[in-house]
Amino acid sequence: MATVVFPDHLLGCTNGQRQVELLVDNYRELLLALEKQWPGIGEALAKSAVAIDGQIYQDAFLEPVNADSEIFFMARIEGG
């Protein structure tokens, strides 16, 4: 199962849960599973970047997620 880790700014959406394990095939399925577990988290995740197995994505919608993947959400870096 893929391990998903949430930073401090998302703990309010997860009722304080820092980590969860899910069996999904891609990032889209991951978002759907997280939204099912914590309704409303999708809006906060849409404003976050994600690292899947060490690769950072701003938009990872169809990126594959393996059974042993590590997924970290983080605040997006703004440029200007």
Buried (B, 14 or more C-beta within 10 A) or exposed (E): EBEBBBEEEBEEBBEEEEEBEBEBEBBBBBBEBBBEEBEEBBEBBEEBBBBBBEEEEEEBEEBEBEEEBBBBBBEEEEEE
